[in-house]
Amino acid sequence: MRSSWSAATESSRGDGRDRCTPEDYLEAVLDLVEQIPAGRASTYGTLAEVLRERWGVGGPRQVGTVLARAGGAVPWWRVVNAAGRPPAHHREHALALLRAEGCPLSDDGAAQDPGARVVLSRALWWPPQDDIG
């Protein structure tokens, strides 16, 4: 039986898009995350939207799965949910890293508030158009 990961990342449509293997998708997610500059952040949904433009597959959960399984070597803390919150199980560490980089947070770095979030209106990063697909 094919895993939901494989089913979500392989395109069998004849829409002219490249076929995306799970390995292609993993590499594309990691490549995008590596491009997020210090002091900025992106969301799982933003990255998924960018990747959907190229591959026609995937979503925020698939981006999160890639980061959970293989994202240790990239700045994973710069990817947050739509509310600007880092992953719950790494929240304190991620917030400390984001603060150190000068990323705008809801507590403005003045307090070590574990409930702080990234102020996406000031920090959201999108890749340059020529880097998309």
Protein Blocks (a to p, Z undefined) as FASTA:
>chain_A
ZZfklmmmpcfbfehpacddfklmmmmmmmmmmmpcghiacdfklmmmmmmmmnopacfk
lmmmmmmmmmmmpcfklpccfkopacfklmmmmmmmmmmnopacfklomaccfkbccdfk
lmoccddfklgZZ
